[in-house]
């Protein structure tokens, strides 16, 4: 089930139908990372400018900037899951509509999350990701634990985030949580795929779109045989058996 979803995502992420969304997603991801880089660089520059030791020993500036370059690179790696969360929240509905229309034309289409709610989801998960990855970052210099802590934390976070975004197009929040709990092992494994993708330079830029496609397919497979019963008065849905 998960393997089929991964292959479907790999096959479709560069398809003509999704190519425009992919490029926009990559552009937004790069723009956010550049803003973060400029902000961190500026803060570091202000610190060195106002530090007495830096003024007394200018050679420290060169050494410090060398270390800062490496540190900022590591920081961006740890910030990427949070950035991915925001980008995924922005583009998931666009991706889901394409996948649902192409691969599941006989099924009732999902309802797009309100724009504000989708962004709020992304920001919420981004904040949680920053908090969890801050702990992982503190373990960076402990061999064997650093990458493991980063991987496990983001497998859980990314799996949860992308599944809730995909399932939220069909189910109310309580049913989404129930589905995620019911299939926690599969959702965690899907998150592990995304966490592994995040660790690959350059390729990690496609994480938002790849993750969205994969999780749309996974949600469809996990809920096959369950009817989406819309409640038009409340604008909600409930789990039922077909």
C-alpha positions as CSV (number, residue, x, y, z in Angstrom):
1,X,0.0,0.0,0.0
2,X,2.7,2.5,1.0
3,X,5.1,1.2,-1.7
4,X,2.4,1.7,-4.4
5,X,1.8,5.3,-3.1
6,X,5.6,6.0,-3.2
7,X,5.9,4.8,-6.7
8,X,2.8,6.7,-7.8
9,X,4.3,9.9,-6.3
10,X,7.7,9.3,-8.0
11,X,5.9,8.8,-11.3
12,X,3.6,11.8,-11.1
13,X,5.6,14.5,-9.3
14,X,7.3,15.5,-12.6
15,X,4.2,14.9,-14.8
16,X,3.0,17.8,-17.0
17,X,-0.2,18.2,-14.8
18,X,1.9,18.9,-11.7
19,X,5.0,20.5,-13.2
20,X,3.7,24.1,-12.8
21,X,2.8,23.5,-9.2
22,X,6.2,21.8,-8.6
23,X,8.1,24.8,-9.9
24,X,6.1,27.2,-7.8
25,X,6.6,25.0,-4.8
26,X,10.4,24.9,-5.4
27,X,10.4,28.7,-5.9
28,X,8.6,29.4,-2.7
29,X,10.8,26.9,-0.7
30,X,14.0,28.6,-2.0
31,X,12.6,32.0,-1.3
32,X,11.8,31.1,2.3
33,X,15.2,29.5,2.8
34,X,16.9,32.6,1.3
35,X,15.0,34.8,3.7
36,X,16.0,32.6,6.6
37,X,19.6,32.6,5.5
38,X,19.7,36.4,5.1
39,X,18.0,36.9,8.5
40,X,20.5,34.6,10.3
41,X,23.5,36.1,8.5
42,X,22.3,39.6,9.5
43,X,21.9,38.6,13.1
44,X,25.4,37.1,13.2
45,X,26.9,40.2,11.5
46,X,25.3,42.4,14.1
47,X,26.7,40.2,16.9
48,X,30.2,40.4,15.5
49,X,30.0,44.1,14.9
50,X,29.0,44.8,18.5
51,X,31.3,42.3,20.2
52,X,34.4,43.7,21.8
53,X,36.6,40.7,21.2
54,X,35.8,40.9,17.4
55,X,36.9,44.6,17.4
56,X,40.1,43.8,19.2
57,X,41.1,40.8,17.1
58,X,39.8,41.2,13.5
59,X,41.2,37.8,12.5
60,X,38.4,36.3,14.6
61,X,35.9,37.7,12.1
62,X,37.3,35.5,9.3
63,X,37.3,32.4,11.5
64,X,33.9,33.1,12.9
65,X,32.4,33.7,9.5
66,X,33.9,30.4,8.3
67,X,32.3,28.6,11.2
68,X,29.1,30.5,10.7
69,X,28.8,29.4,7.1
70,X,28.9,25.8,8.2
71,X,26.6,26.5,11.1
72,X,24.0,28.2,8.9
73,X,24.1,25.4,6.4
74,X,23.3,22.9,9.2
75,X,20.6,25.2,10.5
76,X,19.0,25.3,7.1
77,X,18.9,21.5,7.0
78,X,17.1,21.5,10.3
79,X,14.8,24.2,9.2
80,X,13.8,22.6,6.0
81,X,11.1,20.4,7.5
82,X,9.4,23.5,8.9
83,X,9.7,25.3,5.6
84,X,8.3,22.2,3.9
85,X,5.3,22.3,6.3
86,X,4.4,25.8,5.3
87,X,4.8,25.1,1.6
88,X,2.8,21.9,1.8
89,X,0.0,23.7,3.5
90,X,-0.1,26.3,0.7
91,X,0.0,23.8,-2.3
92,X,-1.6,20.6,-1.0
93,X,-5.1,21.3,-2.3
94,X,-3.8,22.2,-5.7
95,X,-1.9,18.9,-5.9
96,X,-4.7,16.9,-4.4
97,X,-7.2,18.2,-7.0
98,X,-5.0,17.1,-9.8
99,X,-4.3,13.6,-8.4
100,X,-8.0,13.0,-7.4
101,X,-9.2,14.1,-10.8
102,X,-6.7,12.0,-12.7
103,X,-6.5,8.9,-10.7
104,X,-9.8,8.7,-8.8
105,X,-12.4,10.3,-11.3
106,X,-15.2,8.1,-10.0
107,X,-14.8,9.2,-6.4
108,X,-16.3,12.2,-4.8
109,X,-13.6,14.9,-4.8
110,X,-12.3,16.3,-1.6
111,X,-13.1,19.8,-0.3
112,X,-10.3,22.3,-0.3
113,X,-9.4,23.5,3.2
114,X,-10.1,27.2,3.6
115,X,-6.9,29.1,2.7
116,X,-6.4,30.5,6.2
117,X,-6.9,27.1,7.8
118,X,-4.4,25.4,5.4
119,X,-1.8,28.0,6.2
120,X,-2.6,27.8,9.9
121,X,-2.0,24.0,9.6
122,X,1.3,24.6,8.0
123,X,2.4,27.3,10.5
124,X,1.3,25.0,13.4
125,X,3.3,22.1,12.2
126,X,6.2,24.4,11.3
127,X,6.3,25.7,14.9
128,X,6.1,22.1,16.3
129,X,8.9,21.1,13.8
130,X,11.1,23.9,14.9
131,X,10.6,23.0,18.6
132,X,11.3,19.3,18.1
133,X,14.3,19.9,15.7
134,X,15.8,22.4,18.1
135,X,16.1,19.5,20.6
136,X,17.6,17.4,17.8
137,X,20.0,20.2,16.9
138,X,21.3,20.2,20.5
139,X,22.2,16.6,19.9
140,X,24.1,17.4,16.7
141,X,27.6,16.8,18.1
142,X,26.7,13.4,19.6
143,X,27.7,10.8,17.0
144,X,25.1,8.2,16.1
145,X,22.3,10.1,17.9
146,X,22.2,13.4,15.9
147,X,21.0,12.0,12.5
148,X,18.9,9.4,14.2
149,X,17.1,11.9,16.4
150,X,16.5,14.2,13.4
151,X,15.2,11.3,11.3
152,X,12.8,9.8,13.9
153,X,11.4,13.2,14.9
154,X,10.7,14.3,11.3
155,X,9.3,10.9,10.3
156,X,6.6,11.4,12.9
157,X,6.1,15.1,12.2
158,X,6.0,14.9,8.4
159,X,3.9,11.8,8.4
160,X,1.4,13.4,10.7
161,X,1.3,16.7,8.9
162,X,0.9,15.4,5.3
163,X,-1.7,12.8,6.3
164,X,-3.8,15.3,8.2
165,X,-3.7,17.7,5.3
166,X,-4.7,15.0,2.8
167,X,-7.4,13.4,5.0
168,X,-8.7,16.8,6.1
169,X,-10.1,17.3,2.6
170,X,-12.6,14.5,3.4
171,X,-13.1,14.1,7.1
172,X,-13.6,16.4,10.1
173,X,-10.7,16.7,12.6
174,X,-11.8,14.0,15.0
175,X,-12.1,11.4,12.2
176,X,-8.7,12.5,10.8
177,X,-7.1,11.9,14.2
178,X,-8.9,8.5,14.4
179,X,-7.7,7.4,11.0
180,X,-4.1,8.5,11.8
181,X,-4.2,6.6,15.1
182,X,-5.7,3.5,13.4
183,X,-2.9,3.5,10.7
184,X,-0.1,5.0,12.8
185,X,2.5,2.5,11.6
186,X,1.8,3.2,7.9
187,X,1.6,6.9,8.5
188,X,5.0,6.8,10.4
189,X,6.5,4.8,7.6
190,X,5.3,7.3,5.0
191,X,6.8,10.1,7.2
192,X,10.1,8.1,7.2
193,X,10.1,8.3,3.4
194,X,9.7,12.0,3.6
195,X,12.3,12.4,6.3
196,X,14.8,10.5,4.2
197,X,14.0,12.7,1.2
198,X,14.7,15.8,3.3
199,X,18.2,14.6,4.0
200,X,19.1,14.5,0.3
201,X,20.4,17.9,-0.9
202,X,18.6,19.5,-3.9
203,X,16.2,16.5,-4.1
204,X,14.7,17.7,-0.8
205,X,13.2,20.7,-2.6
206,X,10.5,18.5,-4.1
207,X,9.4,17.2,-0.7
208,X,6.2,19.3,-0.5
209,X,4.8,18.2,-3.8
210,X,6.1,14.6,-3.6
211,X,4.7,14.3,0.0
212,X,1.3,15.7,-1.1
213,X,1.0,13.2,-4.0
214,X,2.1,10.3,-1.9
215,X,-0.2,11.0,0.9
216,X,-3.2,11.6,-1.3
217,X,-2.7,8.1,-2.7
218,X,-2.0,6.6,0.7
219,X,-5.2,8.2,2.2
220,X,-7.3,6.9,-0.7
221,X,-5.9,3.3,-0.2
222,X,-6.3,3.4,3.5
223,X,-9.9,4.5,3.4
224,X,-11.0,2.4,0.5
225,X,-14.4,0.9,1.3
226,X,-15.3,3.7,3.7
227,X,-17.9,6.1,2.5
228,X,-17.5,9.9,2.8
229,X,-20.9,11.1,3.9
230,X,-21.1,14.9,3.6
231,X,-23.3,16.7,6.1
232,X,-24.4,19.7,4.0
233,X,-25.8,21.5,6.9
234,X,-22.6,21.4,9.0
235,X,-20.1,21.2,6.1
236,X,-18.6,18.1,7.8
237,X,-18.2,14.4,7.0
238,X,-18.2,11.2,8.9
239,X,-16.7,7.7,8.7
240,X,-19.1,5.1,7.4
241,X,-19.0,1.6,5.8
242,X,-19.9,1.1,2.2
